[in-house]
Amino acid sequence: MHKTEKRSVYDYDDLRRLIAPEVVAVVGASSTPGSFGERTLSNMRGFSGKVFGVNPKYTEAAGFRCFPSISELPTTPDCVIIALAAPFVEDVIRECAKCNVGGVIVFASGFAETGTEENKAAQQRIIDLGRETGVRIVGPNCVGLVNTTLGAGLNFMPNFYKTKLIDGPVSVISQSGGLGYTLFQGMERGIGISKYLASGNSCDVDVCDYISFLADDPGTKVIVCLLEGVKDGDRFVEAAQKAYDRGKPLLVYKMGVGELSSKTAMSHTGTMVGSREAFDAAIARTGAIAINRLDGLLEAANFFARAGVPRSGKGVGVLATSGGAAVVTADKAEEHGVVLPPLAQKTAEKLGEIVPGFGSVANPSDLTAEVLKTKESFVGCFDAFAEDPSFDAIIVPLVFASPESSGARTPLMCEMARKTGLPIVGIWMNDWLEGPGSEVLDADTRACIFRSSDRCFETIALWQEWHRRRNLPKDKKAGARLSPEGAADKARQIFDSMAPGAKSLDETKAKQLLAEYGIAPLKEAFAATAEDAVREAGKIGYPVAMKIVSPDILHKTEVGGVKLGIPDEASLRAAVEEMFKSVSAKLPQTKIDGVVVQEMAPNGVELVVGATIDAQFGPLIAVGLGGVMVELLKDTAVRLAPLTPADVSEMLEGLKCYPLLTGFRGSEPVDLAALIDLIVRFSEFVSDMPDRIAEVDVNPVIVTPDRAVCVDALIAVNNKKQEG
């Protein structure tokens, strides 16, 4: 099968004529009701530019002038929509290329999505045609696009032209045309959306290109992406990083996060790191924001677009008129790590003048229904909260839906949002989801609404964290390697010395390889016989540990291949003979090379440092609580390699076991600097060898107050032939 050349993402100018056209032509124009050609022309009725139909059978279709071919149009179209069956698509694209068209949108299905070789070949031909001619192609199998700013319905969605288009700062990208369109229909609630971009089969233009375009689009402040998967993780990272650098939040809802692969992992890391972890690692690298639910995604995007930058980064204030609502918000704030700071003295004094004695002057407050009797009372409470320097936003639970309650309060909330400059957020705590006043908050350009306390505080936590990260100083050591010069060349020589077909490096070679990167193991030596073991143990000093050496045994403890605390020469001789006999009995076909005699590991905190190679995103580093606990407790942090010291610090601080490293219940803190150094060097090794390794475990890494040492290592190799 032909392999498409890898490329960088398209930029704004590459896609401008396609997504923000001045002239549009619809090939397959028709007046037949319900046909794609008729629907598309109808959906272009509000377009601010020029629209032409192309069909030799008509001079007019759906109210637009029609011409026999693209070459006979009075002016060159920027965007051509192909509303024809699959067999006609290729010839139309060729004509578009001759006429210098900017881009095409292909509705037709019947290409690679069918899975047949014939149809995959047909899609490959239009891919090649786009690459050769420079015509950008959306689709095939695509519902089309929307540019609300221009009134352009570049799609065949039924009755789209009846939709009241509302421009706004949020743009939506979706691989699934139908699912993405459900978000676009948020305009029916009064929510403004700048652009809706579907990608279909993504034969040329894909979600990564759309992200790149919107990163420079002046009409977009926040990007929402509904993602099924990416063909090239590097391009996704490139596009997401571009959006982050431009200061545009990228909210990603990832579908299909279950582990679809049927592989049997060889290492602890391989067991722990799947598609979800790989995606989250890419998100962490780029500063994008993972949203793990479709419902409320548009509410979160609107909040990011309307809220601006947190004032203090300290917390939020809750103005409730119900004690129960106050308790609910306090629970959800704690669950999502959002701080509800105590009221400043001045704030408390002002509230005390308004709130009746049976209320609660606190945060969350319970203003009681008394403050709703007059506008002045409600606004006075807002004024007091708005002046409190600890609050980044003010949350108002809306419990009763009625014209007199929610209907009266929401306009005041919008007014206060403009007056104070703070994000004013209503939590709609009522099952009348579109009750009086909800439409006011949906449509406002400053105030926001969430129909869930949980989603509200989850979004606020993400918002505060996103801005906190952007304010961090850049890691000055990000470009400096810690590994010795020439380490990669020496590592490849070790891989080249392996026996053909071997699944993994033996422990001795694995540690030798890591040592080339400056990751020092405990004192140890290989021994082929009991006599050799006794001799080496004499050099190391008793007590010693002993482990079986075999390229066929990945987890030594499971076959009795580890002995600890061997006190003397006689015990060592007996232990060697017993281990050889026991392992051979359990695994009679296994090749045993000998044993490793090793100094006993010091007491300390045990961690696992591992790696896998993800098909989309490449090398992934995992760090977690070590030994056999890694799979049981699932306390693991995963990031894309290579790592900087700042990356590693963030990973460690995110572990539940982090207090064990900093001194827990009187224990001495470990040498974090040594641990960070080891993990950075390990990540450099993995980044250098993605074609040689499949999975890696350094387990355990033991960290003490004065060092970090590698006790055991497993390196499973990639024996697959690399594609040319």
C-alpha positions in Angstrom: 0.0 0.0 0.0 1.2 3.5 -0.9 2.5 5.3 2.2 1.6 9.0 2.5 4.6 11.3 3.2 4.7 12.7 6.7 4.1 16.4 6.8 3.8 19.4 9.2 0.4 20.9 9.9 -1.2 23.3 7.5 -1.1 27.0 8.7 -3.8 29.7 8.5 -2.9 30.8 4.9 -2.9 27.2 3.7 -6.6 26.8 4.6 -7.9 30.4 4.5 -9.6 30.1 1.1 -11.1 26.8 2.1 -12.6 27.8 5.5 -13.0 31.6 5.0 -13.9 31.8 1.3 -15.1 34.8 -0.7 -16.4 32.8 -3.6 -18.0 29.3 -3.3 -19.0 26.9 -6.1 -21.3 23.8 -5.6 -20.6 21.1 -8.1 -23.7 18.9 -8.4 -26.0 21.9 -7.9 -29.6 20.9 -8.0 -33.2 22.1 -7.4 -34.4 18.6 -6.4 -35.6 18.9 -2.8 -33.5 16.9 -0.4 -30.6 16.4 -2.7 -27.2 17.3 -1.4 -26.7 19.9 -4.1 -30.1 21.5 -3.3 -29.5 21.4 0.5 -26.0 22.9 0.2 -27.1 25.8 -2.0 -30.0 26.5 0.4 -27.6 26.5 3.3 -25.5 29.2 1.5 -28.4 31.7 1.4 -26.9 33.8 4.2 -23.3 33.8 2.8 -21.7 37.2 2.6 -19.8 36.3 -0.6 -20.6 34.9 -4.0 -22.2 31.5 -4.6 -22.4 29.6 -8.0 -23.8 26.3 -8.9 -22.1 24.0 -11.3 -24.2 21.6 -13.4 -24.5 21.4 -17.2 -28.2 20.6 -16.8 -29.2 23.9 -15.2 -28.8 27.6 -15.7 -30.3 28.2 -12.2 -30.6 26.0 -9.1 -32.1 26.7 -5.7 -32.1 30.4 -6.5 -28.4 30.6 -7.7 -26.9 31.0 -11.2 -25.5 27.7 -12.5 -22.7 27.1 -15.0 -21.6 24.0 -17.0 -18.2 23.6 -15.4 -15.8 25.2 -13.0 -13.6 26.6 -15.8 -16.7 28.5 -17.1 -17.4 30.3 -13.9 -17.2 34.2 -14.0 -14.6 34.2 -11.2 -12.3 31.6 -9.6 -13.9 30.0 -6.5 -11.9 29.8 -3.3 -13.8 26.8 -2.1 -15.6 24.1 -4.2 -18.1 21.8 -2.6 -18.4 18.5 -4.5 -21.9 17.1 -4.1 -21.4 14.2 -6.5 -21.0 10.4 -6.1 -17.5 9.0 -5.5 -16.7 8.0 -9.1 -16.8 11.7 -10.2 -14.8 13.2 -7.4 -11.3 12.7 -8.9 -12.0 14.4 -12.2 -13.6 17.4 -10.4 -10.5 17.8 -8.2 -8.3 17.8 -11.3 -10.4 20.6 -12.8 -10.2 22.5 -9.6 -6.4 22.3 -9.6 -6.3 23.6 -13.2 -8.5 26.6 -12.2 -6.4 27.4 -9.1 -9.1 26.7 -6.6 -8.1 27.0 -2.9 -9.7 23.9 -1.6 -12.5 21.4 -2.0 -15.0 19.7 0.3 -16.0 16.1 -0.6 -19.3 14.9 0.6 -19.3 11.5 -1.1 -18.8 8.3 0.9 -17.5 5.0 -0.6 -13.8 5.5 -0.1 -11.4 4.1 2.5 -14.1 4.0 5.2 -15.6 0.9 3.4 -12.4 -1.1 4.0 -12.2 -2.5 0.4 -8.9 -2.3 -1.4 -10.5 -0.7 -4.5 -12.0 2.1 -2.5 -8.9 2.7 -0.4 -7.0 3.0 -3.7 -9.5 5.6 -4.9 -9.0 7.7 -1.7 -5.2 7.4 -2.1 -5.4 8.8 -5.6 -7.1 11.9 -4.4 -4.6 12.2 -1.6 -1.8 12.1 -4.2 -3.7 14.6 -6.4 -3.9 17.0 -3.5 -0.2 16.7 -2.7 0.7 17.2 -6.3 -1.5 20.2 -7.0 -1.7 22.0 -3.7 -5.5 21.9 -3.6 -6.5 21.3 0.0 -9.1 18.6 0.4 -11.7 18.1 3.2 -13.2 14.6 3.4 -14.3 12.5 1.7 -17.3 11.2 3.6 -17.7 14.6 5.2 -20.8 16.6 6.2 -19.0 19.9 5.5 -18.1 23.0 7.4 -19.7 26.2 8.8 -18.2 29.7 9.0 -20.8 31.6 11.1 -18.9 34.8 10.8 -19.5 34.8 7.0 -22.9 33.1 7.2 -21.4 30.2 5.2 -23.2 26.8 5.5 -20.7 24.7 3.6 -22.6 21.6 4.3 -25.6 19.4 3.4 -27.3 19.4 6.9 -31.1 19.5 6.5 -32.7 22.9 7.1 -29.5 24.4 8.2 -30.5 27.6 6.4 -33.3 28.0 9.0 -30.8 28.2 11.9 -30.3 31.6 13.4 -26.5 31.8 13.2 -24.9 33.5 16.2 -21.2 34.3 16.0 -19.1 33.7 19.1 -15.6 33.1 20.3 -15.7 29.2 20.4 -15.0 27.0 17.4 -15.7 23.3 17.2 -13.7 20.6 15.4 -15.0 17.1 15.0 -14.0 13.9 13.2 -17.6 12.7 13.5 -19.7 15.1 11.5 -23.0 14.2 13.2 -21.7 14.2 16.8 -19.9 17.5 16.3 -23.0 19.1 14.9 -24.8 18.4 18.2 -22.5 21.0 19.8 -23.1 23.4 16.9 -26.8 23.2 17.7 -26.0 25.0 21.0 -26.9 28.1 19.0 -30.5 27.1 19.5 -29.9 28.0 23.2 -28.4 31.3 22.1 -24.7 30.2 22.3 -22.4 31.8 19.7 -20.1 29.6 17.7 -17.6 31.0 15.2 -16.8 27.9 13.1 -17.7 24.2 12.9 -15.1 22.1 11.1 -15.7 18.4 10.3 -13.0 16.2 8.7 -14.6 13.0 7.6 -12.0 10.5 6.4 -9.2 13.2 6.8 -7.6 12.2 3.5 -5.8 15.5 3.5 -7.0 18.2 5.9 -7.5 16.7 9.4 -8.2 17.8 13.0 -4.5 18.7 13.5 -4.7 21.1 10.5 -7.9 22.6 11.8 -6.4 23.2 15.3 -3.4 24.9 13.6 -5.8 27.1 11.5 -7.9 28.1 14.5 -4.8 28.9 16.5 -4.3 31.9 14.2 -8.0 32.6 13.5 -9.0 36.1 14.8 -12.6 35.0 15.4 -11.7 32.1 17.7 -10.7 32.4 21.4 -11.3 28.8 22.4 -11.0 25.6 20.4 -13.2 22.5 21.1 -12.0 19.2 19.5 -14.0 16.0 19.4 -11.3 13.4 18.7 -11.7 9.8 17.7 -8.0 9.2 17.1 -4.9 10.7 15.4 -2.8 9.1 12.6 0.3 11.0 13.6 0.8 12.0 17.3 3.6 14.3 16.4 1.3 16.5 14.3 -1.3 16.6 17.0 1.4 17.7 19.5 2.6 20.3 17.0 -0.9 21.8 16.5 -1.9 21.7 20.2 1.4 23.3 21.2 0.7 26.1 18.6 -2.7 26.8 20.1 -1.2 26.9 23.6 1.5 29.3 22.5 -1.1 31.5 21.0 -2.9 31.6 24.3 -6.0 29.7 23.0 -7.4 27.0 25.3 -7.8 23.7 23.4 -10.5 21.5 25.0 -10.3 17.9 23.8 -13.0 15.3 24.2 -11.4 11.9 23.3 -13.7 9.2 22.2 -12.6 5.5 22.2 -10.2 5.7 25.2 -10.5 2.0 26.1 -7.4 -0.2 25.4 -8.3 -1.7 22.1 -5.1 -3.5 21.6 -5.0 -7.2 22.3 -1.3 -7.3 23.2 0.0 -9.1 26.2 2.3 -6.7 28.0 5.7 -8.0 28.9 6.4 -5.4 31.6 4.6 -3.7 34.5 4.7 -0.5 32.4 3.2 -2.2 29.4 0.3 -3.3 31.6 -0.3 0.1 33.1 0.1 2.4 30.0 -2.7 2.2 27.4 -4.3 4.4 24.9 -5.9 6.6 27.6 -2.6 7.2 29.3 -0.8 7.9 26.0 -3.4 10.5 25.1 -3.2 12.2 28.5 0.5 12.3 28.2 0.2 14.2 24.9 -2.3 16.6 26.5 0.1 17.2 29.4 3.0 17.9 27.0 1.1 20.5 25.0 -1.0 22.3 27.6 -4.3 21.2 26.0 -7.2 20.4 28.3 -8.8 17.0 28.4 -12.5 17.0 29.0 -13.8 13.5 29.8 -17.4 14.0 29.1 -19.4 15.2 26.1 -22.2 16.7 28.1 -21.2 20.2 29.3 -18.3 20.4 26.8 -19.8 23.5 25.3 -20.4 25.0 28.7 -16.8 24.5 29.6 -15.6 26.1 26.4 -17.9 29.1 26.9 -16.5 29.6 30.4 -12.9 29.6 29.1 -13.9 32.1 26.4 -15.8 34.4 28.8 -13.8 34.2 32.0 -10.5 35.6 31.0 -7.5 35.3 33.3 -7.9 34.5 37.0 -7.5 37.5 39.2 -5.6 35.9 42.0 -5.4 32.1 41.4 -6.5 31.6 45.0 -10.2 30.5 44.8 -13.8 31.4 44.2 -16.7 32.8 46.2 -20.2 31.1 46.4 -23.2 33.3 46.8 -26.1 30.9 47.7 -29.6 31.6 48.8 -30.1 28.1 50.0 -28.2 26.3 52.7 -28.5 23.0 50.9 -27.1 24.5 47.7 -24.2 25.9 49.7 -23.3 22.5 51.0 -23.5 20.9 47.5 -21.1 23.5 46.1 -18.7 23.1 49.0 -18.6 19.3 48.4 -17.9 19.7 44.7 -15.3 22.4 45.3 -13.4 20.1 47.6 -13.8 17.2 45.2 -12.2 19.1 42.4 -9.6 20.9 44.5 -11.1 24.4 44.1 -10.4 26.5 47.1 -13.2 28.5 48.8 -11.2 31.0 50.8 -12.7 32.6 53.9 -14.2 36.0 53.5 -12.0 39.0 54.0 -13.0 41.1 57.0 -14.3 43.9 54.9 -16.4 41.5 52.8 -17.9 39.9 55.9 -18.7 43.3 57.4 -20.6 44.4 54.2 -22.5 41.2 54.0 -23.4 41.4 57.7 -25.2 44.6 56.9 -27.5 42.9 54.3 -27.8 39.2 55.3 -30.4 38.4 58.1 -29.2 36.9 61.3 -30.5 33.4 60.3 -28.4 33.4 57.2 -24.7 32.6 56.9 -22.0 35.2 56.3 -19.3 32.8 55.1 -18.0 31.2 51.9 -20.1 29.5 50.7 -22.7 31.9 51.9 -26.3 31.4 52.6 -27.9 34.7 51.9 -31.4 33.3 52.4 -34.3 34.2 50.2 -34.6 37.6 52.0 -31.9 39.2 49.8 -34.0 38.4 46.8 -36.8 40.7 47.8 -35.0 43.8 46.4 -32.5 44.3 43.6 -30.4 46.4 45.9 -29.8 43.6 48.4 -28.8 41.1 45.8 -26.5 43.6 44.0 -25.0 44.7 47.4 -23.9 41.1 48.1 -22.3 40.9 44.7 -20.5 44.1 45.3 -19.1 42.8 48.6 -17.9 39.6 47.0 -16.4 41.3 44.0 -14.2 43.4 46.1 -12.8 40.4 48.0 -9.2 40.0 46.5 -9.2 36.2 47.0 -12.0 35.5 44.5 -11.3 34.6 40.8 -15.0 34.1 40.1 -18.4 34.3 41.9 -20.6 31.3 41.8 -24.4 31.6 42.2 -26.4 28.4 42.6 -29.8 28.9 41.0 -32.2 26.6 42.8 -35.7 27.8 41.9 -36.7 28.2 38.3 -39.4 30.8 37.9 -39.8 34.3 36.4 -39.7 35.9 39.9 -36.6 34.0 41.0 -34.2 32.8 38.3 -35.8 35.0 35.7 -35.2 38.1 37.8 -31.7 37.2 39.0 -30.0 36.2 35.8 -30.1 39.7 34.2 -28.6 41.1 37.3 -25.8 38.5 37.2 -25.0 39.5 33.6 -25.0 43.2 34.7 -22.6 42.4 37.5 -20.3 40.4 35.2 -19.9 43.5 33.1 -19.6 45.8 36.1 -17.1 43.8 38.1 -15.1 42.2 35.2 -15.2 38.9 37.2 -16.6 35.7 35.8 -20.1 35.3 37.2 -21.2 31.7 37.0 -24.7 30.4 37.5 -25.2 26.7 38.5 -28.6 25.7 37.3 -29.7 23.3 40.1 -33.1 22.6 38.6 -34.4 19.9 36.3 -36.3 22.5 34.3 -33.2 22.8 32.2 -34.3 25.7 30.0 -36.4 27.4 32.7 -36.7 31.2 33.0 -33.4 33.0 32.9 -31.3 30.1 31.6 -31.4 31.5 28.1 -30.1 34.8 29.4 -26.9 33.2 30.8 -26.5 31.0 27.7 -26.6 34.0 25.4 -24.6 36.5 27.5 -21.1 37.3 26.4 -19.7 37.6 30.0 -21.7 35.6 32.5 -21.8 31.8 32.3 -24.1 28.9 33.1 -23.5 25.3 34.1 -26.3 22.7 34.5 -24.2 20.7 36.9 -22.3 21.6 40.1 -19.8 18.9 39.3 -19.1 20.2 35.8 -18.8 23.8 37.1 -16.1 23.1 39.6 -14.3 20.7 37.3 -14.1 23.4 34.7 -13.0 26.1 37.2 -10.2 23.8 38.4 -9.0 23.2 34.8 -9.2 27.0 34.1 -7.1 27.9 37.2 -4.6 25.2 36.4 -4.3 26.1 32.7 -3.5 29.7 33.6 -1.2 28.7 36.5 0.9 26.6 34.1 1.1 29.4 31.6 2.5 31.7 34.3 5.3 29.3 35.2 8.8 30.2 34.1 10.1 28.2 31.3 12.6 25.4 32.2 16.0 26.8 31.3 17.5 23.3 31.1 14.9 22.0 28.7 17.5 21.7 25.9 20.4 20.4 27.9 21.0 16.6 27.8 22.3 14.9 30.9 23.5 11.8 29.3 27.2 11.3 28.3 28.1 12.0 24.7 28.2 8.8 22.6 25.8 7.0 24.9 23.4 6.2 22.1 26.1 4.7 19.9 27.2 2.4 22.7 23.6 1.4 23.5 23.1 0.4 19.9 26.2 -1.8 20.0 24.7 -3.6 23.0 21.5 -4.2 21.1 23.4 -5.4 18.0 25.2 -8.0 20.2 21.9 -9.7 21.1 21.2 -13.2 19.8 18.8 -13.2 16.8 15.2 -13.5 17.8 15.8 -12.7 21.5 12.8 -11.1 23.2 14.7 -9.1 25.7 18.2 -8.1 27.0 19.4 -10.2 29.9 19.6 -8.2 33.2 23.4 -7.7 33.0 23.3 -6.2 29.5 20.2 -4.1 30.4 22.0 -2.5 33.3 25.2 -2.1 31.2 23.1 -0.2 28.7 21.5 2.0 31.3 25.0 2.6 32.8 26.0 4.1 29.5 23.5 6.8 30.2 24.8 7.4 33.7 22.2 5.3 35.5 24.3 3.4 38.0 23.2 0.0 39.3 24.2 -1.5 42.6 27.5 -3.4 42.8 27.0 -6.7 41.0 28.7 -9.3 38.8 27.6 -12.1 36.5 28.4 -15.7 37.5 28.0 -18.7 35.3 28.6 -21.2 38.1 28.4 -21.5 41.9 32.2 -21.1 42.1 32.0 -17.9 40.1 29.2 -16.7 42.4 31.2 -17.3 45.5 34.3 -15.5 44.1 32.3 -12.4 43.0 30.4 -12.3 46.3 33.7 -12.1 48.1 34.5 -9.0 46.2 31.1 -7.4 46.9 30.8 -8.4 50.5 28.0 -10.3 52.3 25.1 -10.3 52.6 24.2 -10.5 48.9 21.2 -10.9 46.6 21.1 -13.4 43.7 19.0 -13.4 40.6 18.6 -15.8 37.7 20.0 -14.7 34.3 17.9 -15.8 31.3 16.7 -14.0 28.2 13.5 -16.0 28.4 12.6 -15.1 32.0 11.1 -11.6 32.3 9.7 -11.7 35.9 12.2 -13.6 38.0 10.2 -13.6 41.3 7.4 -15.5 39.7 9.7 -18.6 39.0 11.7 -18.4 42.2 14.6 -16.7 40.4 15.4 -14.2 43.2 17.1 -14.9 46.6 17.8 -12.1 49.1 19.9 -11.7 52.2 22.3 -14.6 51.5 24.6 -14.4 54.5 27.8 -16.4 53.7 29.7 -18.6 51.2 28.0 -21.9 52.1 24.5 -20.4 51.9 25.4 -18.9 48.5 26.6 -22.2 47.0 23.5 -24.0 48.2 21.3 -21.2 46.9 22.8 -21.3 43.4 22.4 -25.0 43.0 18.8 -24.9 44.4 17.9 -22.0 42.0 19.3 -23.7 38.9 17.4 -26.9 39.8 14.1 -25.2 40.7 13.9 -22.9 37.7 14.8 -25.8 35.3 12.1 -27.9 36.8 9.5 -25.2 36.3 10.7 -24.1 32.9 12.5 -27.1 31.3 12.9 -25.4 27.9 14.4 -22.2 29.3 18.0 -21.3 28.6 19.8 -20.4 31.9 23.0 -18.4 31.5 23.8 -18.1 35.1 23.1 -15.7 38.0 23.8 -12.1 39.0 25.3 -11.6 42.5 24.4 -8.2 43.8 24.9 -6.1 46.9 21.8 -6.0 49.0 19.7 -3.0 48.1 19.5 -0.3 50.8 16.3 0.5 52.6 14.4 3.3 50.9 11.3 4.1 48.8 10.8 1.8 45.9 9.6 3.2 42.5 9.2 1.8 39.1 10.5 3.8 36.1 9.3 2.4 32.8 8.6 3.1 29.1 6.5 1.9 26.2 6.4 3.0 22.6 2.9 4.2 21.6 1.9 3.8 18.0 0.6 7.4 17.7 2.6 9.4 20.2 5.9 7.5 20.4 8.0 7.0 23.6 6.1 7.3 26.9 7.7 7.4 30.3 5.8 6.0 33.4 6.8 6.6 37.0 5.0 5.1 39.9 5.2 3.2 43.2 7.5 0.3 42.7 7.8 -3.4 43.3 4.7 -5.4 42.8 2.5 -2.5 44.0 2.6 -0.6 40.7 -0.2 -2.7 39.1 -2.2 -3.0 42.3 -2.3 0.6 43.3 -2.1 2.1 39.9 -0.3 5.2 41.2 1.4 6.1 38.0 2.3 9.3 36.1 2.9 9.2 32.4 4.5 11.7 30.0 6.0 11.9 26.5 9.7 11.5 26.3 12.2 13.2 26.6 11.6 14.8 29.9 13.0 17.9 31.5 13.7 18.2 35.3 10.6 20.3 35.5 8.5 17.6 33.8 9.8 15.0 36.3 9.2 17.2 39.3 5.6 17.6 38.2 5.2 13.9 37.6 6.5 13.0 41.1 4.4 15.7 42.8 1.3 14.3 41.1 1.8 10.8 42.6 -0.3 9.8 45.6 2.9 8.3 47.1 4.8 11.6 46.8 4.7 12.2 50.6 6.9 9.1 51.0 9.6 11.0 49.1 9.4 14.2 51.1 9.4 12.6 54.5 6.3 10.8 55.8 5.6 10.6 59.6 9.1 11.4 60.6 11.0 9.6 57.9 13.9 11.3 56.3 13.3 12.9 52.8 14.9 11.1 49.9 17.4 12.5 47.5 14.9 14.0 45.0 17.6 15.6 42.9 19.2 12.2 42.3 15.9 10.6 41.4 15.0 13.4 39.0 18.5 13.1 37.4 18.0 9.3 36.9 14.5 9.7 35.4 15.7 12.4 32.9 18.6 10.2 31.8 16.2 7.3 31.4 13.9 9.4 29.2 16.8 10.3 27.0 17.7 6.6 26.6 14.1 5.8 25.6 14.0 8.8 23.2 17.2 7.6 21.5 16.0 4.0 21.0 12.3 4.0 20.0 13.1 1.6 17.1 14.9 -0.8 19.4 12.7 -1.1 22.5 9.2 -2.3 23.0 8.8 -2.0 26.8 11.2 -1.1 29.6 11.0 -1.5 33.4 13.6 -0.3 35.9 11.9 -1.9 38.9 12.6 -1.2 41.6 14.5 2.1 41.6 15.3 2.6 45.3 15.6 6.1 46.6 17.4 6.9 49.9 18.3 10.2 51.5 21.6 10.2 49.7 21.2 8.3 46.3 18.9 6.7 43.7 19.9 3.3 42.4 18.6 0.9 39.8 18.1 -2.6 41.4 16.6 -4.5 38.5 15.9 -3.8 34.8 13.9 -5.4 32.0 14.3 -4.2 28.4 11.9 -6.0 26.0 13.1 -5.4 22.4 11.3 -4.6 19.2 12.0 -7.3 16.7 9.7 -6.1 14.1 11.3 -5.0 10.8 11.1 -1.2 10.4 9.1 0.0 7.4 11.0 1.8 4.8 
